[in-house]
Amino acid sequence: MNFKELIEQDREKGRKDEFEGTLLEYLQIIKENPEVAQLAHRRMYNLITDPGVEILKSEENLRIRKIYGNETIKSYNFFKNDFFGIEKTLMKIASYFYSAAMNGEESRQVLYLVGPVGSGKSSIVEVLKRALEESEAIYALKGCPMREEPLHLIPKHLRKQFEENLGIKIEGDLCPVCRHRLKEEFKGQYENFPVVKTGFSIRSRKGIGVVPPVDPNNQDTSVLVGSVDISKMDLYPEDDPRIFSLNGAFDVGNRGLVEFIEVFKNDVEYLHTIITATQEKSIPSPGKGSMIYFDGVIIAHSNEAEWNKFKSDHTNEAILDRIVKVEVPYCMELSEETKIYEKILKKSHFKAHIAPHTIEVAAMFAILSRLSLSNKVDLLTKLKIYNGEEIVEKGTTKKIDIMELREEAGIREGMEGISTRFIIKAIDNALSDSEHHCINPLSVMESIIKSIKDLDVADDLRKKYLGLIQDSIRKEYNKVLEKEITKAFIQSFKEQAESLFNNYLDHAEAYVNRAKIKDKSTGEQLDPDEKFMRSIEEQIGISEGSAKGFRSDVTSYMFYLMRKGGKVDYTSYEPLKEAIEKKITSSVREMSRIVTKSKVRDKEQHKKYNSMVEEMKKNGYCDHCCDVILKYAANNLWKD
């Protein structure tokens, strides 16, 4: 790469993007493209929606139907790579910006994000700020400390004519500094006032203001609205704009965004500026100046404790009435939670092998800790339902209404439990402790257990968390591992499964239709093989009395799939898939036990063992984690 050429190209591009002209030239630009003069909420809404919005149709996506029912779910490409499993929260945020962009009441309200620690509140704001930084530059009055809209120069008595001619609505008024400059420098000839293009920057405090929690004993409102330059007070009167330093968060966040971090850690008096900034879209000037027009998105966030304390005080009604509250809960979908950890780990500098199911096991613990107990199902089953999985019980797919489970759990579900940060720290610790640059489900479970023991929580909650990881998750992992080792042991597992599936389907179809089945070798007509079908059905607890209904369900579903043009294989119908996999697993369980446990293997066993290891390595294991996992399996699976 030619670095000098790259630098010069970027510099040339910057020069081409520069603009300096007068109000007259700016008016011509608006005439050609009225979107240039959009307000802050409209700008942010466009940034969110321009990358694309996808409607997730439940009739076309079975998983979406299982999780959301008939609700219309929108997926925003803007958030797609950063946030997972909180689609409804993101929809509410987008809805706020849509209403605000339409100049609804939301345009005069604070967007307030509340949720448990590590749920993604700050990350959402960071993504919005980053989008502003990367957005197109705006046109502003040159030298204006608030980078204000040049249309503010238009006198109010002429605005209606300009609005009709330009096809826009002009809102706002000049700040004190520009009003003084217009009078003194340009003698009132506003058409000659210079206009420039300027971008957004967090570091340079251009269009993005940030208000951290302030010491209660030193809450100076100058952080919000700027200050008076004391050194100039001997030269000018106290209401002269030339003594104003308009560098507060609201000043610099004009036309962009102002973020209040842990907003309710501040005293309420400090927050009174929010009242006028929202409803009247104006903020106090420093000293004794007049009110200043403000056009910006105000986003605040905090944890629930501060919110509950703040809202319980009835004297805070004025601010509460100006807040649009959006809850940001923890992710409750297992597959989406794993994506969060994978995203974070990709950004780290850890260079280690991660064995299959490692991240999934960690995510499983996090989700289980967040679920409310149910009278309808156990927590592990609830986790699977929330993840859109089929629940097979006694040979049928158990129909459990996810909406009923959510109604039973109440609005608190997802607002408590183990945070994403806790899990990531436990994974980091496992990575740090690994001598072989490899982590696996066992090492991560061990790391989580250590972290729980060090966790500053009540003893009963610690006991609950330890029970989840040591009992529920370990048992579930054992089932997954047994199936995985068996599949690796049988190199032709899929072929065997497909063969069993096709045979079963042939016999079940003949049985349901009271027909004969033709032997492929001899050509003779035979009765459906009852013994063969029962050997599969018994694997998932189907009684003899239920067998007829099960066979009818299987054949009906397969014909339905074929009519819809769907793929028909052994995985198509979840209950039958589980039965076939259990059938194969049980038929080789003894051989698997011998192969994994044998310390001294004969030639044939050694060959099969090596073949199994190679198959597991193809599925994502390395030599070290394969050895660890198989030793664990030998000691914990297939016990007599």
KETORMI-655585 format. One record per residue (C-alpha): x, y, z. Coordinates in nm, 3 decimals, decimal comma, always signed. Layout:
<rs>
u|v|w
X|Y|Z;
...
</rs>
This chain:
<rs>
u|v|w
+0,000|+0,000|+0,000;
+0,124|+0,348|-0,089;
+0,057|+0,532|+0,237;
+0,137|+0,876|+0,101;
-0,108|+0,826|-0,186;
-0,376|+0,708|+0,056;
-0,327|+1,015|+0,276;
-0,336|+1,252|-0,020;
-0,650|+1,090|-0,161;
-0,825|+1,132|+0,171;
-0,710|+1,493|+0,196;
-0,833|+1,565|-0,157;
-1,170|+1,411|-0,077;
-1,191|+1,632|+0,233;
-1,121|+1,940|+0,020;
-1,395|+1,844|-0,228;
-1,645|+1,802|+0,056;
-1,568|+2,146|+0,196;
-1,813|+2,428|+0,135;
-1,815|+2,796|+0,220;
-2,073|+3,030|+0,078;
-2,350|+3,267|+0,180;
-2,710|+3,220|+0,288;
-2,820|+3,284|-0,072;
-2,611|+2,993|-0,198;
-2,742|+2,773|+0,084;
-3,102|+2,858|-0,009;
-3,034|+2,735|-0,362;
-2,898|+2,407|-0,220;
-3,217|+2,362|-0,016;
-3,429|+2,441|-0,319;
-3,268|+2,146|-0,496;
-3,272|+1,918|-0,192;
-3,504|+2,016|+0,098;
-3,378|+1,718|+0,307;
-3,061|+1,920|+0,375;
-3,253|+2,129|+0,629;
-3,386|+1,838|+0,836;
-3,408|+1,857|+1,214;
-3,207|+1,638|+1,451;
-3,469|+1,367|+1,510;
-3,537|+1,331|+1,139;
-3,164|+1,303|+1,072;
-3,128|+1,026|+1,330;
-3,436|+0,841|+1,204;
-3,295|+0,844|+0,850;
-2,962|+0,709|+0,976;
-3,146|+0,418|+1,140;
-3,372|+0,332|+0,845;
-3,155|+0,411|+0,541;
-2,951|+0,086|+0,569;
-3,277|-0,106|+0,530;
-3,564|-0,250|+0,734;
-3,671|-0,612|+0,705;
-4,017|-0,733|+0,807;
-3,979|-1,076|+0,966;
-4,288|-1,261|+0,842;
-4,411|-1,529|+1,080;
-4,581|-1,721|+0,798;
-4,246|-1,764|+0,624;
-4,022|-1,812|+0,928;
-4,119|-2,092|+1,167;
-3,879|-1,977|+1,441;
-4,017|-1,622|+1,431;
-4,371|-1,760|+1,459;
-4,276|-1,970|+1,761;
-4,112|-1,678|+1,943;
-4,337|-1,385|+1,846;
-4,662|-1,548|+1,733;
-4,846|-1,324|+1,484;
-4,672|-1,003|+1,591;
-4,510|-0,793|+1,321;
-4,137|-0,783|+1,390;
-3,904|-0,541|+1,215;
-3,532|-0,600|+1,188;
-3,318|-0,289|+1,131;
-2,993|-0,345|+0,943;
-2,856|-0,044|+1,133;
-2,856|-0,251|+1,456;
-2,809|-0,594|+1,299;
-2,438|-0,650|+1,366;
-2,433|-0,501|+1,716;
-2,747|-0,616|+1,899;
-2,910|-0,956|+1,929;
-3,232|-1,083|+2,083;
-3,379|-0,740|+2,168;
-3,578|-0,675|+1,849;
-3,878|-0,534|+2,037;
-3,660|-0,285|+2,224;
-3,499|-0,168|+1,901;
-3,843|-0,137|+1,740;
-3,954|+0,092|+2,026;
-3,644|+0,309|+1,979;
-3,705|+0,331|+1,603;
-4,072|+0,411|+1,671;
-3,968|+0,697|+1,901;
-3,749|+0,847|+1,628;
-4,020|+0,800|+1,366;
-4,276|+0,990|+1,573;
-4,020|+1,258|+1,659;
-3,920|+1,289|+1,292;
-4,287|+1,352|+1,210;
-4,273|+1,638|+1,463;
-4,494|+1,448|+1,706;
-4,487|+1,493|+2,082;
-4,180|+1,266|+2,099;
-3,973|+1,540|+1,933;
-4,013|+1,730|+2,260;
-3,932|+1,440|+2,491;
-3,628|+1,261|+2,629;
-3,556|+0,906|+2,512;
-3,477|+0,724|+2,834;
-3,325|+0,375|+2,834;
-3,354|+0,172|+3,154;
-3,244|-0,181|+3,226;
-3,011|-0,406|+3,425;
-2,633|-0,368|+3,415;
-2,473|-0,489|+3,094;
-2,798|-0,512|+2,897;
-2,673|-0,281|+2,620;
-2,807|+0,066|+2,711;
-2,473|+0,244|+2,671;
-2,392|+0,040|+2,361;
-2,713|+0,155|+2,189;
-2,622|+0,519|+2,254;
-2,265|+0,458|+2,135;
-2,393|+0,315|+1,806;
-2,615|+0,621|+1,755;
-2,326|+0,858|+1,830;
-2,095|+0,666|+1,597;
-2,356|+0,685|+1,321;
-2,372|+1,062|+1,361;
-1,993|+1,087|+1,337;
-2,000|+0,890|+1,012;
-2,300|+1,075|+0,868;
-2,291|+1,347|+0,605;
-2,179|+1,692|+0,712;
-2,442|+1,958|+0,779;
-2,455|+2,323|+0,676;
-2,410|+2,571|+0,961;
-2,342|+2,938|+1,024;
-1,969|+2,998|+1,016;
-1,827|+3,076|+1,360;
-2,148|+2,984|+1,544;
-2,063|+2,805|+1,871;
-2,382|+2,600|+1,832;
-2,332|+2,521|+1,461;
-2,687|+2,636|+1,405;
-2,916|+2,606|+1,106;
-2,854|+2,898|+0,859;
-3,230|+2,934|+0,801;
-3,250|+3,097|+1,144;
-3,126|+3,411|+0,965;
-3,459|+3,448|+0,781;
-3,669|+3,717|+0,953;
-3,993|+3,582|+1,099;
-4,214|+3,809|+0,888;
-4,065|+3,657|+0,568;
-4,057|+3,293|+0,677;
-4,397|+3,197|+0,537;
-4,294|+3,309|+0,188;
-3,960|+3,127|+0,211;
-4,131|+2,812|+0,343;
-4,375|+2,806|+0,051;
-4,097|+2,860|-0,199;
-3,861|+2,602|-0,050;
-4,120|+2,343|+0,053;
-3,994|+2,323|+0,412;
-4,081|+2,441|+0,763;
-3,840|+2,687|+0,926;
-3,808|+2,643|+1,301;
-3,586|+2,817|+1,553;
-3,409|+3,145|+1,609;
-3,055|+3,281|+1,611;
-2,836|+3,227|+1,913;
-2,724|+3,547|+2,097;
-2,373|+3,529|+1,951;
-2,490|+3,512|+1,586;
-2,760|+3,773|+1,647;
-2,492|+4,011|+1,773;
-2,263|+3,931|+1,481;
-2,543|+3,984|+1,227;
-2,608|+4,328|+1,368;
-2,248|+4,438|+1,420;
-2,047|+4,258|+1,149;
-2,300|+4,230|+0,867;
-2,514|+4,537|+0,945;
-2,830|+4,324|+0,930;
-2,759|+4,192|+0,576;
-2,833|+3,833|+0,665;
-2,802|+3,712|+0,304;
-2,426|+3,773|+0,327;
-2,374|+3,574|+0,648;
-2,123|+3,297|+0,567;
-2,233|+2,931|+0,568;
-2,000|+2,630|+0,594;
-2,022|+2,251|+0,602;
-1,930|+2,083|+0,927;
-1,934|+1,725|+1,049;
-2,006|+1,558|+1,383;
-1,737|+1,457|+1,631;
-1,744|+1,317|+1,983;
-1,383|+1,408|+2,052;
-1,413|+1,763|+1,917;
-1,755|+1,810|+2,081;
-1,920|+1,894|+1,751;
-2,289|+1,801|+1,753;
-2,247|+1,539|+2,027;
-2,261|+1,640|+2,393;
-2,205|+1,401|+2,683;
-2,311|+1,466|+3,044;
-2,156|+1,224|+3,297;
-2,288|+1,202|+3,656;
-2,176|+1,511|+3,847;
-2,067|+1,537|+4,209;
-2,385|+1,630|+4,404;
-2,186|+1,890|+4,599;
-2,062|+2,060|+4,285;
-2,340|+2,049|+4,027;
-2,252|+2,345|+3,809;
-2,510|+2,402|+3,532;
-2,234|+2,546|+3,313;
-2,167|+2,181|+3,217;
-2,507|+2,195|+3,045;
-2,547|+2,552|+2,915;
-2,199|+2,705|+2,911;
-2,057|+2,983|+3,123;
-1,967|+3,350|+3,141;
-1,610|+3,452|+3,057;
-1,518|+3,647|+3,371;
-1,211|+3,800|+3,201;
-1,441|+3,989|+2,961;
-1,690|+4,120|+3,217;
-1,487|+4,441|+3,262;
-1,516|+4,508|+2,888;
-1,885|+4,429|+2,820;
-2,219|+4,438|+3,003;
-2,331|+4,116|+3,174;
-2,597|+4,048|+2,910;
-2,360|+4,107|+2,616;
-2,320|+3,785|+2,407;
-1,948|+3,851|+2,373;
-1,895|+3,734|+2,732;
-2,081|+3,405|+2,674;
-1,895|+3,077|+2,634;
-2,158|+2,854|+2,473;
-1,973|+2,529|+2,534;
-2,216|+2,335|+2,754;
-2,346|+1,991|+2,655;
-2,670|+2,136|+2,514;
-2,478|+2,397|+2,316;
-2,238|+2,150|+2,155;
-2,514|+1,888|+2,111;
-2,734|+2,126|+1,913;
-2,847|+1,966|+1,584;
-2,712|+1,636|+1,705;
-2,735|+1,441|+2,029;
-2,694|+1,498|+2,403;
-2,631|+1,192|+2,620;
-2,697|+1,185|+2,995;
-2,502|+0,898|+3,154;
-2,660|+0,752|+3,472;
-2,890|+1,053|+3,455;
-3,068|+1,011|+3,791;
-2,747|+1,004|+3,990;
-2,767|+1,385|+3,956;
-2,980|+1,606|+4,182;
-3,316|+1,693|+4,029;
-3,240|+2,068|+4,034;
-2,949|+2,002|+3,801;
-3,188|+1,841|+3,552;
-3,436|+2,127|+3,529;
-3,275|+2,243|+3,205;
-3,422|+1,930|+3,045;
-3,773|+2,070|+3,100;
-3,730|+2,369|+2,868;
-3,491|+2,185|+2,632;
-3,767|+1,935|+2,557;
-4,104|+2,109|+2,572;
-4,001|+2,459|+2,463;
-3,693|+2,348|+2,265;
-3,490|+2,619|+2,433;
-3,216|+2,637|+2,695;
-3,098|+2,918|+2,926;
-2,802|+3,119|+2,813;
-2,523|+3,178|+3,064;
-2,551|+3,482|+3,285;
-2,852|+3,701|+3,212;
-2,897|+3,634|+2,840;
-3,222|+3,531|+2,675;
-3,333|+3,171|+2,612;
-3,156|+2,995|+2,322;
-3,325|+2,768|+2,067;
-3,213|+2,404|+2,089;
-3,268|+2,129|+1,833;
-3,122|+1,800|+1,947;
-3,193|+1,443|+2,048;
-3,170|+1,397|+2,425;
-3,093|+1,041|+2,531;
-3,060|+0,943|+2,896;
-2,994|+0,605|+3,053;
-2,958|+0,453|+3,397;
-3,016|+0,134|+3,595;
-3,351|+0,053|+3,752;
-3,260|+0,146|+4,108;
-3,210|+0,514|+4,018;
-3,525|+0,516|+3,803;
-3,743|+0,368|+4,079;
-3,609|+0,617|+4,332;
-3,664|+0,912|+4,095;
-4,018|+0,822|+3,986;
-4,130|+0,759|+4,345;
-4,086|+1,131|+4,423;
-4,403|+1,311|+4,304;
-4,216|+1,642|+4,284;
-4,037|+1,508|+3,977;
-4,358|+1,493|+3,771;
-4,253|+1,772|+3,534;
-3,947|+1,577|+3,418;
-4,124|+1,239|+3,422;
-4,389|+1,382|+3,188;
-4,116|+1,462|+2,936;
-3,969|+1,112|+2,923;
-4,029|+0,828|+2,678;
-3,914|+0,524|+2,872;
-3,782|+0,220|+2,682;
-3,679|-0,088|+2,878;
-3,363|-0,262|+2,761;
-3,382|-0,614|+2,908;
-3,128|-0,892|+2,883;
-3,142|-1,114|+2,577;
-3,364|-1,418|+2,639;
-3,286|-1,623|+2,326;
-3,002|-1,873|+2,354;
-2,891|-1,855|+1,990;
-2,886|-1,473|+2,003;
-2,699|-1,464|+2,335;
-2,419|-1,674|+2,185;
-2,387|-1,418|+1,904;
-2,325|-1,146|+2,163;
-2,030|-1,336|+2,314;
-1,890|-1,428|+1,974;
-1,902|-1,061|+1,870;
-1,721|-0,949|+2,187;
-1,460|-1,227|+2,166;
-1,380|-1,136|+1,805;
-1,281|-0,789|+1,924;
-1,047|-0,926|+2,191;
-0,683|-1,023|+2,134;
-0,712|-1,370|+2,284;
-0,561|-1,628|+2,050;
-0,708|-1,954|+2,168;
-0,907|-2,243|+2,031;
-1,267|-2,259|+2,151;
-1,420|-2,606|+2,149;
-1,774|-2,666|+2,019;
-2,059|-2,586|+2,263;
-1,831|-2,375|+2,487;
-2,002|-2,043|+2,419;
-2,343|-2,212|+2,409;
-2,295|-2,355|+2,761;
-2,199|-2,011|+2,897;
-2,498|-1,850|+2,724;
-2,727|-2,121|+2,859;
-2,629|-2,033|+3,215;
-2,688|-1,662|+3,154;
-3,037|-1,722|+3,007;
-3,140|-1,966|+3,283;
-3,042|-1,710|+3,548;
-3,274|-1,454|+3,386;
-3,581|-1,674|+3,351;
-3,867|-1,661|+3,598;
-3,985|-1,990|+3,746;
-4,291|-2,138|+3,575;
-4,568|-2,372|+3,692;
-4,605|-2,499|+3,336;
-4,253|-2,611|+3,244;
-3,905|-2,648|+3,395;
-3,648|-2,374|+3,329;
-3,449|-2,569|+3,070;
-3,763|-2,642|+2,869;
-3,862|-2,277|+2,898;
-3,519|-2,175|+2,767;
-3,571|-2,395|+2,460;
-3,921|-2,259|+2,397;
-3,793|-1,901|+2,421;
-3,529|-1,998|+2,165;
-3,796|-2,119|+1,920;
-3,709|-2,489|+1,957;
-3,948|-2,784|+1,932;
-4,022|-2,962|+2,258;
-4,077|-3,335|+2,208;
-4,258|-3,527|+2,480;
-4,388|-3,886|+2,452;
-4,356|-3,886|+2,077;
-4,534|-3,560|+2,001;
-4,432|-3,200|+1,972;
-4,554|-3,045|+2,293;
-4,765|-2,738|+2,227;
-4,679|-2,477|+2,486;
-4,800|-2,123|+2,430;
-4,498|-1,894|+2,464;
-4,730|-1,597|+2,519;
-4,882|-1,772|+2,822;
-4,533|-1,831|+2,961;
-4,447|-1,463|+2,918;
-4,775|-1,355|+3,076;
-4,709|-1,589|+3,369;
-4,355|-1,449|+3,411;
-4,467|-1,084|+3,411;
-4,283|-0,771|+3,299;
-3,985|-0,828|+3,529;
-3,850|-1,125|+3,334;
-3,528|-1,032|+3,158;
-3,459|-0,741|+3,393;
-3,267|-0,953|+3,645;
-3,005|-1,225|+3,635;
-2,646|-1,272|+3,523;
-2,509|-0,998|+3,297;
-2,323|-1,035|+2,971;
-2,015|-0,879|+3,134;
-2,010|-1,148|+3,404;
-2,006|-1,425|+3,142;
-1,741|-1,256|+2,928;
-1,517|-1,212|+3,234;
-1,561|-1,582|+3,318;
-1,467|-1,677|+2,959;
-1,168|-1,439|+2,974;
-1,056|-1,604|+3,299;
-1,084|-1,948|+3,140;
-0,876|-1,823|+2,846;
-0,615|-1,674|+3,080;
-0,589|-1,992|+3,286;
-0,555|-2,220|+2,987;
-0,205|-2,361|+2,944;
-0,290|-2,516|+2,608;
-0,445|-2,207|+2,444;
-0,774|-2,391|+2,431;
-1,098|-2,365|+2,628;
-1,393|-2,605|+2,631;
-1,734|-2,631|+2,801;
-1,579|-2,797|+3,107;
-1,319|-2,524|+3,167;
-1,577|-2,249|+3,114;
-1,822|-2,415|+3,354;
-1,543|-2,436|+3,610;
-1,458|-2,068|+3,556;
-1,825|-1,969|+3,596;
-1,847|-2,168|+3,921;
-1,541|-1,982|+4,060;
-1,691|-1,648|+3,956;
-2,025|-1,731|+4,121;
-1,848|-1,815|+4,448;
-1,681|-1,471|+4,438;
-2,006|-1,295|+4,344;
-2,140|-1,046|+4,600;
-2,500|-1,173|+4,619;
-2,728|-1,329|+4,878;
-2,647|-1,689|+4,974;
-2,976|-1,826|+4,838;
-2,915|-1,663|+4,501;
-2,558|-1,797|+4,491;
-2,695|-2,143|+4,570;
-2,947|-2,111|+4,288;
-2,679|-2,011|+4,036;
-2,449|-2,297|+4,142;
-2,738|-2,539|+4,106;
-2,807|-2,418|+3,752;
-2,447|-2,467|+3,635;
-2,365|-2,784|+3,830;
-2,692|-2,966|+3,773;
-2,917|-2,841|+3,490;
-2,649|-2,728|+3,246;
-2,409|-3,017|+3,314;
-2,688|-3,271|+3,251;
-2,789|-3,098|+2,931;
-2,428|-3,084|+2,814;
-2,387|-3,456|+2,885;
-2,681|-3,530|+2,652;
-2,533|-3,312|+2,377;
-2,188|-3,467|+2,422;
-2,318|-3,824|+2,415;
-2,494|-3,760|+2,087;
-2,190|-3,582|+1,941;
-1,945|-3,860|+2,033;
-2,184|-4,123|+1,897;
-2,216|-3,935|+1,569;
-1,838|-3,913|+1,546;
-1,806|-4,282|+1,630;
-2,044|-4,379|+1,352;
-1,881|-4,226|+1,045;
-2,189|-4,297|+0,838;
-2,430|-4,161|+1,105;
-2,624|-3,944|+0,864;
-2,651|-4,222|+0,605;
-2,776|-4,463|+0,872;
-3,025|-4,206|+0,999;
-3,157|-4,141|+0,647;
-3,184|-4,515|+0,584;
-3,383|-4,568|+0,906;
-3,600|-4,267|+0,822;
-3,684|-4,388|+0,471;
-3,759|-4,740|+0,594;
-3,977|-4,613|+0,875;
-4,163|-4,379|+0,640;
-4,230|-4,663|+0,392;
-4,364|-4,891|+0,666;
-4,564|-4,616|+0,842;
-4,725|-4,508|+0,513;
-4,822|-4,867|+0,431;
-4,957|-4,913|+0,785;
-5,168|-4,594|+0,773;
-5,304|-4,679|+0,426;
-5,357|-5,047|+0,520;
-5,139|-5,147|+0,229;
-4,861|-5,397|+0,169;
-4,497|-5,305|+0,129;
-4,286|-5,444|-0,151;
-3,958|-5,614|-0,056;
-3,685|-5,454|-0,273;
-3,482|-5,775|-0,290;
-3,745|-6,045|-0,351;
-4,031|-5,835|-0,484;
-4,285|-6,006|-0,258;
-4,566|-5,811|-0,088;
-4,523|-5,795|+0,291;
-4,714|-5,651|+0,585;
-4,565|-5,338|+0,748;
-4,295|-5,439|+0,996;
-4,456|-5,366|+1,333;
-4,148|-5,476|+1,529;
-3,919|-5,242|+1,331;
-4,149|-4,942|+1,377;
-4,189|-5,007|+1,750;
-3,809|-5,028|+1,792;
-3,791|-4,665|+1,682;
-4,108|-4,535|+1,848;
-4,013|-4,677|+2,187;
-3,704|-4,454|+2,190;
-3,925|-4,152|+2,269;
-4,176|-4,328|+2,492;
-4,459|-4,387|+2,247;
-4,693|-4,652|+2,383;
-4,854|-4,918|+2,167;
-5,185|-4,737|+2,195;
-5,030|-4,410|+2,070;
-4,833|-4,568|+1,783;
-5,117|-4,547|+1,530;
-5,165|-4,174|+1,590;
-4,788|-4,109|+1,573;
-4,753|-4,288|+1,239;
-5,049|-4,097|+1,101;
-4,895|-3,765|+1,220;
-4,558|-3,847|+1,058;
-4,703|-3,939|+0,716;
-4,943|-3,642|+0,715;
-4,663|-3,401|+0,797;
-4,433|-3,541|+0,527;
-4,705|-3,508|+0,261;
-4,768|-3,153|+0,379;
-4,396|-3,077|+0,344;
-4,380|-3,224|-0,006;
-4,683|-3,019|-0,118;
-4,513|-2,704|+0,013;
-4,190|-2,795|-0,170;
-4,002|-2,840|+0,157;
-3,703|-3,064|+0,217;
-3,793|-3,414|+0,337;
-3,522|-3,591|+0,539;
-3,476|-3,747|+0,880;
-3,455|-3,403|+1,046;
-3,788|-3,281|+0,904;
-4,012|-3,394|+1,190;
-3,858|-3,328|+1,531;
-4,012|-3,623|+1,724;
-3,908|-3,875|+1,456;
-3,560|-3,716|+1,432;
-3,512|-3,760|+1,807;
-3,635|-4,120|+1,794;
-3,399|-4,213|+1,510;
-3,098|-4,050|+1,677;
-3,172|-4,228|+2,004;
-3,211|-4,558|+1,817;
-2,868|-4,525|+1,658;
-2,713|-4,399|+1,980;
-2,848|-4,687|+2,188;
-2,732|-4,943|+1,932;
-2,369|-4,834|+1,962;
-2,365|-4,714|+2,322;
-2,181|-5,019|+2,448;
-1,918|-4,994|+2,173;
-1,875|-4,622|+2,242;
-1,826|-4,698|+2,610;
-1,563|-4,959|+2,541;
-1,376|-4,742|+2,293;
-1,363|-4,434|+2,516;
-1,286|-4,624|+2,837;
-1,039|-4,882|+2,714;
-0,685|-4,808|+2,826;
-0,549|-5,099|+2,628;
-0,716|-5,131|+2,290;
-0,684|-5,403|+2,034;
-0,598|-5,313|+1,677;
-0,961|-5,283|+1,564;
-1,062|-5,071|+1,865;
-0,758|-4,847|+1,818;
-0,853|-4,791|+1,455;
-1,212|-4,702|+1,548;
-1,098|-4,472|+1,828;
-0,860|-4,281|+1,597;
-1,132|-4,258|+1,335;
-1,369|-4,111|+1,595;
-1,108|-3,855|+1,705;
-1,049|-3,748|+1,345;
-1,424|-3,705|+1,295;
-1,447|-3,491|+1,610;
-1,157|-3,277|+1,490;
-1,344|-3,221|+1,164;
-1,633|-3,095|+1,378;
-1,421|-2,828|+1,547;
-1,219|-2,998|+1,822;
-0,842|-2,971|+1,857;
-0,617|-3,249|+1,988;
-0,614|-3,109|+2,342;
-0,987|-3,043|+2,389;
-1,070|-3,371|+2,215;
-0,858|-3,557|+2,469;
-1,016|-3,366|+2,763;
-1,370|-3,417|+2,638;
-1,327|-3,790|+2,572;
-1,174|-3,846|+2,918;
-1,469|-3,661|+3,069;
-1,710|-3,871|+2,861;
-1,539|-4,193|+2,972;
-1,590|-4,102|+3,336;
-1,938|-3,949|+3,316;
-2,131|-4,104|+3,025;
-2,264|-4,456|+2,965;
-2,246|-4,545|+3,332;
-2,380|-4,893|+3,412;
</rs>
